[in-house]
Amino acid sequence: MKENTLKRWNEIKTNDSWSILKIMGEFVEGYEKLGFIGPCISIFGSARTKVNTKYYKLTEEISAEIVKRGYGVITGGGPGIMEAANKGAKENNGKSVGLCIELPFEENSNKFIDKDKKINFDYFFVRKVMFVRYAQGFIVMPGGFGTLDELFEALTLIQTNKVEMFPIILVGSEFWNGLITWIKKTLLEENSNISSEDIDLFRIADTKEEIINILEEFHNNYEFSPNF
């Protein structure tokens, strides 16, 4: 191995060791801040959703109803659906949490996050742990790759019994029906890559009333607690 290559390799190993401390620091900050907030619902969706569109407005309404029932709202802290969710919580005197991460193509965090409930992350995987650990439900609005990543991670954790069951609600049947059809036909029927009971891990809803009913029906039978 050439001398320069070996030197570079040793630098990488040193940086990896320091990264462990930074990762630990993000976990500690997240646990300390979120552990005192109480039961929350995580709301996911596209950062590209514009104000005055159907799903932006619906997200505001959903978030407002959630905080009126004593939950806090957790988002990724960005624009679009995340902004709408934080806005609905903030304007109705609810707890408005933002788990923010800096991205090159996305605006800064939205202005509707409570100042004492804003946490900045460098690592996506640490941030995703916080979404799951302190959420008593996932509301998944239309979104892109990031939204799908968070959705399928939650489904996998519940499917494999790594976390306690919690409601996962996909909002907007017109948006999600194609994916649901593919899951049922291709994953389940044609290839048996999932079990029939896995289809019950999520629900579809189109209105805020349906969403609230699903949350309240579930939590009438479960106690609130962190999910790990």
Long-range contacts (C-beta under 8 A, 24 or more apart in sequence): 22-122, 23-123, 23-126, 26-121, 26-122, 26-123, 26-126, 27-126, 27-129, 29-119, 30-99, 30-119, 30-121, 30-126, 30-127, 30-129, 30-130, 31-133, 33-116, 33-117, 33-119, 34-74, 34-97, 34-119, 34-130, 34-133, 34-134, 35-134, 35-226, 37-72, 37-95, 37-97, 37-117, 37-134, 38-72, 38-95, 38-224, 39-70, 39-71, 39-72, 39-136, 39-224, 40-71, 40-72, 40-73, 40-74, 40-95, 40-97, 40-134, 40-135, 40-136, 41-66, 41-71, 41-72, 41-73, 41-74, 41-135, 41-136, 41-137, 41-138, 41-139, 41-215, 42-73, 42-74, 42-75, 42-131, 42-132, 42-135, 42-137, 42-138, 42-139, 43-73, 43-74, 43-75, 43-81, 43-82, 43-85, 43-138, 43-139, 43-141, 44-75, 44-76, 44-81, 44-138, 44-139, 44-140, 44-141, 44-143, 44-146, 44-147, 44-150, 44-151, 45-80, 45-81, 45-82, 45-84, 45-85, 45-140, 45-141, 45-142, 45-143, 45-147, 46-80, 46-81, 46-141, 46-142, 46-143, 46-144, 46-147, 47-76, 47-78, 47-79, 47-80, 47-81, 47-82, 47-106, 47-107, 47-146, 48-79, 48-80, 48-144, 49-80, 49-81, 49-84, 49-141, 49-142, 49-143, 50-80, 51-84, 55-81, 55-84, 55-141, 55-142, 55-171, 55-172, 56-80, 56-81, 56-83, 56-84, 57-84, 58-141, 58-171, 58-208, 59-84, 59-85, 59-88, 59-141, 60-84, 60-85, 60-87, 60-88, 61-88, 61-208, 62-88, 62-139, 62-171, 62-208, 62-211, 63-87, 63-88, 63-89, 63-92, 63-94, 64-88, 64-89, 64-91, 64-92, 64-94, 65-208, 65-211, 65-212, 66-94, 66-212, 66-215, 67-92, 67-93, 67-94, 67-95, 68-92, 68-94, 69-212, 69-215, 69-216, 71-95, 71-136, 71-215, 72-96, 72-97, 72-117, 73-97, 74-98, 74-99, 74-130, 74-131, 74-134, 74-135, 75-99, 75-113, 76-100, 76-101, 76-127, 76-146, 77-101, 77-109, 77-110, 77-113, 77-118, 78-103, 78-106, 78-107, 78-109, 78-110, 79-106, 79-107, 79-110, 81-141, 81-142, 81-143, 82-110, 83-110, 83-112, 86-110, 86-112, 86-113, 87-112, 90-114, 99-127, 99-130, 99-131, 101-127, 128-153, 129-228, 132-157, 132-163, 132-227, 132-228, 133-226, 133-227, 133-228, 134-226, 134-227, 135-166, 135-227, 136-166, 136-215, 136-219, 136-224, 137-166, 137-167, 137-168, 137-169, 137-215, 137-218, 137-219, 138-166, 138-167, 138-168, 138-169, 139-169, 139-171, 139-211, 140-168, 140-169, 140-170, 140-171, 141-171, 141-172, 142-171, 142-172, 142-175, 142-176, 155-198, 155-201, 155-202, 157-227, 158-201, 159-194, 159-198, 159-201, 162-228, 163-227, 163-228, 164-222, 164-225, 164-227, 165-222, 166-218, 166-222, 166-227, 167-203, 167-214, 167-215, 167-218, 168-201, 168-202, 168-203, 169-202, 169-203, 169-204, 169-205, 169-211, 169-214, 169-215, 170-202, 170-203, 170-204, 170-205, 171-205, 171-206, 171-211, 172-206, 173-204, 173-205, 173-206, 176-204, 180-204
